[in-house]
Amino acid sequence: MLIVLRTGDAIPSVALRRGEFTRWIQDGIGDAWDGRWSEVDVRDMSAELPHPMAAAGFIVTGSSASVTERAPWMLRAEAWLREATALDRPILGICFGHQLLAQALGGNVVKNPRGREIGTVKVHLDDGAVRDHLFGELPRAFHANATHIDTVDELPKNAERLATTALDRNAAFRLRRAYGVQFHPEIDGELMRGYLHARKEVIVAEGLPHDDMVQTAQDAPHAINLMKKFAKKVR
């Protein structure tokens, strides 16, 4: 079983057409995973978190929340992530999930001093990524879709940085079998354009080239393949 740990909700206008994060993840992974799926909303403090040995792997979603809020549900989720990582469970943290994982394991998350990163961006792999089980077969540079304003400013001790972008020096990392990616491998070009349209007012207010971002938003097959490979590895 693959368990999605849900930490947020999609923008309503996008969710109306394409559903919520778990559906995007399932659609992206497709037949790379032929087992059961389950979802747990970790924001619900009344919901019991799964035992780390209860599934083959775990995927932590994105969220519009900020790890810097230190809300009770975040602290509980971080404690769970520490336990699961200590047990060497396969974990893939996406965007907020990437930040939550990093913070849980001793890293530090802050508002990105380089500004908001949104749209289709270029991801550059570090040298060590070529030897990694998930990243090793990817091109040294590939496109991915992103939308975030926080960043992992400091990686956990013993974590290996795997990738960077123009605005994020810790765009991906690994510690044991726990991976964090700041970008969204589950977001395709249509979803990205939906987010850009929904965020237009704030994007323009921050002086970013909204129209150009919409024009250049595209599918990101290499990023999606990263998610597929995660599912295949834990199958």
N, C-alpha and C positions, 0 to 999 in steps of 0.2 A: 504494500500500500504506500502511496505517496500522500503526505499530509501537507496541505497549504495552510500556513499560519497567517491569517488575514489581519492586517494592521490598519486598514483604511478602506475608503470607498472611492470608486471612480467618479469623475465629474459627471453630474446627472445627465447632461446633454449627450455625453459619450456613452454612458451606461444604458441609456434608453435604446441606443442602436446596437450596442455590442456586448451588453452585460457587464459583469463585474470582473475584478482582477483574476479570480480563480478560473473563470471561463477563458480569459485571454491566455493564461498559462496552459490550460488544457489544450486549447486550440493550437497553440504554438508547438507544444511537445508532440501532439498528434499520436501516431502509432509507435513512436519511440518508447511509449509506456503503455503496456497492455494490461496492467494490473488495476486494482481499485484506487479510487481517489477519496479523500475526505478533506473537509475544511473545518478549521477551528478559528473562531474570531477571538483573538487574544485580548481584545479590548473589553470583553465581557468578563468581569472579575468573578462572576458566578459560574462561569464555564470552567471545567477542569481541563488543565493542559494535558496533552497526551504524554505517556511515558516515552522517554527517548528511544526505547527499544520497540515501540509499538508500530513502527513503520520502517520501510526500507530507506526512506529519505524524507527531508522536510524542505519546503520552499517558503520563505518569509516574504510577504508582498511589500509593495510600496505603500505610501500613506502621505496625506497632506499634513499630518502632524509633524512635530519636530522632536527629535530625541532630546534636545536641550530642555524640553519642558519637564522632563523627569517625572512624568505622571505615574501613579501607582501601577497601572497595567503595564507600562513600559519596564519598570523595575522588576516586576514579576516575570515578564518575558525575557529580560536579560539574565535573570537567575536561571531560567530554564535553558537558555542558550549556553550558559557556562557549563551546566551539567551535561547537556547533549554533546558539546564539543569535547569535554573531558572523557566522555564515553566513545569518542571518535565516530560520531554519527554523521552521515552525509547531510550537509545543510547548504542551501543556496539562498543567500540574502539578496534581495533586489531593492536598490535605491534606499528607501527608509530601512528596509530589512538589512541591507549592507551596513548602514550606519549603526543600527541597533546591535548588530553582531559585533562590530568593531568596538563600540562603547562597552558592551558586555564583557569583552575579553581583555579590556584594559586600555583601549585606544581612547581617542577624544574626538568629539563631533562639535563643530562650530558652524555659524553662518559663514558661507564661503566669501572670503574677502575679495575674490576675483569676480563675484557677481553670479547672477542666475545663469544656469546652463539649461537650455531648452532647445529642442529641435533635433535634427539628425546631425550627429557629431562624429568626428574621426577618433577612434580608439587606437592607441599605439601600445603594443606589447613590450614589456620589459624583457631583457635577455633571459631571465629565469623562466619566463612563461613558455618558452619553446620546449622545456622539459616537463611541463605540467600535463597531467592526465586530461584535463578539460581544455586547456588553452593551446596545447602543443601543436595541434593540426590547423589552427587558425592562421590567416595571413598576419604578418607583423603589423599591419594597419588595416582596419576595417570600419565600416559604418555601424553605428548603433543609435537608437533613439533615447533621449534623456529629457528629464524635467525635474530639477531640484534647485534648492537654494542653500541647503546645508552641505557640509563636506566632512569627510574623515580627515581631520587635520593631522592626527597622529595615529599611526597603526599600532595595534597591540604588539607587545613584546613577542618576538619570534615569528611574527606574521611575515609572509613574503609578499611584497608588492608585485602585482602581475601586469598592471596596465595604467596608463595615464591618458588624459585628454588635455586640450588646450587650457581648460579652466579647472582641471582637477588632477592633482598629482598622485592621488590614491584612488584611481577609478576601479580597481579590482585588487583583491588580495585573497590569500589562502592561509589558513592555520589548521594544520592536520587535514581533516576532510571537510572543513567548513570554509565555504567560499562566499565572498561578498562582491557584488558588482554594482557600481553606482548607476550605471545605465539600465535601461529597461529592455531586456531581450524579448519580452512578451509583447512589446508595442511595435506594430507595423506602421506603414506610412499613413494609412487612413486614420488610425488611432492618434498618431502624432499630430496630424492636421487638426483633428478634433480638439486636442488639448491646446494647440496654438490658437485656434479660433476662440476657444473659451477663455483663454488667458490674454487675449489681445490687449485689453485695456492696460493691464499691469506691464505687459511686455513693451508697449509703446511708451508708457510713462517712464520706464527705465532706460529709454533711448536705444532699445534693441531693434534690429531691422525685421519687424514682424512679417512683412510681405515676402521678403527674401526667404525667411525661415519656412514659410508655408510652401513656397515654390520649390525649395530644396528638400523638403521632408520626403522620405522614401522608405520603402521596406528595407529591412536590415537582416538578410538571410544568415550572415555569419553569426550575428548575435543570437538569432533564434536557434541556430545549430548548437551553440554553446549550451542552451537550455535542454535541447534534445539529448546532447551527449551526457549531461548530468543525469537525465532520466535513464539512459542506457547503462550508465555506470552503476547505478543503484539497483537496476532490474535483476 
